Amino acid sequence: MIARANHRVTYPARFQLVAAMNPCRCGQATEPGFACRRQPNERCMAQYQARLSGPLIDRIDLVIEVPSVAAADMMLPAPAEGSAEVAARVAAARRRQAKRYADLGLAGIATNAACPAQMLEEVARPDRDGLALVREAADAMRLSARGFHRVLKVARTLADLDGEDAMRRLHLAEALSYRSHTDRRAPAIV
């Protein structure tokens, strides 16, 4: 939906945004021993990352920092869980979600991402420890209502990937870790 001045237009859209970004202009500010020639690394990173608006960042559910790969890392053995195993877990989680929403009578909704906000309390109800964690984190991280709902949806998905009916503190902690970047972001100093 685009709203400007006296006009509002709604276009049909359903997409998944996958993006990548360097920590700074040169992409090396987080490398051990690297010192930016222009300014201190933290300042350089803050200025570069300030190019993204807060409302855009609030709509990004998962943020993962990926360090550079050293040549020695290329010789490590493959992970224990391969792509086929991960694909099977994802398919099982999606079936679980589709069944959940069908059982609730929500036609057209098959994933946690599409769950309406008013249904989240029923679908993504955390255990007592998880509820305490998410309350503390919402205050500490200054989560918006949108951010809070997105954390619940991601945590519900993590529980589904684990094959669990109950959403636990562990799932909420992991979901919050994917949003913690916004709390660490330093203000840009010009």
Residue pairs with C-beta under 8 A, 6 or more apart in sequence:
1 8
1 9
1 10
1 11
2 8
2 9
2 10
2 11
17 60
19 60
21 49
21 52
22 48
23 29
23 30
23 45
23 48
23 49
23 65
24 36
24 41
24 44
24 45
24 48
24 49
25 44
25 48
26 36
28 34
28 36
29 36
29 41
29 44
29 45
30 41
30 45
30 65
30 67
31 68
34 41
35 41
36 44
38 44
39 47
42 186
43 186
43 189
45 186
46 185
46 186
46 187
46 188
46 189
47 188
47 189
47 190
49 185
49 188
50 187
50 188
57 182
58 144
58 146
58 147
58 182
59 146
59 150
61 150
61 153
61 154
61 178
61 179
62 154
62 178
63 178
63 179
63 181
63 182
64 178
65 181
89 161
90 161
92 163
93 157
93 160
93 161
93 163
94 110
94 111
96 160
96 163
97 110
97 111
97 112
97 157
97 160
98 110
98 111
100 123
101 109
101 110
101 111
101 114
101 115
102 110
104 119
104 122
104 123
106 115
106 116
106 119
108 114
109 115
109 116
112 123
112 124
112 153
112 154
112 156
112 157
112 160
113 153
113 157
115 123
115 124
115 153
115 156
117 149
120 149
120 152
120 153
123 156
124 152
124 153
124 155
124 156
124 167
125 167
126 133
126 134
126 152
126 155
126 167
126 168
126 169
126 171
126 172
127 166
127 167
127 168
127 169
129 168
129 169
130 155
130 167
130 168
130 169
130 171
130 172
133 169
133 172
133 173
133 176
134 148
134 151
134 152
134 172
134 176
137 143
137 151
137 172
137 176
138 148
140 183
141 147
141 176
141 179
141 180
141 182
141 183
142 183
143 151
143 179
147 179
147 182
150 179
151 172
151 175
151 176
151 179
152 167
152 175
154 175
154 178
155 167
155 171
155 172
155 174
155 175
156 167
156 171
158 171
158 174
158 175
159 165
159 166
159 167
159 168
159 171
162 171
164 171
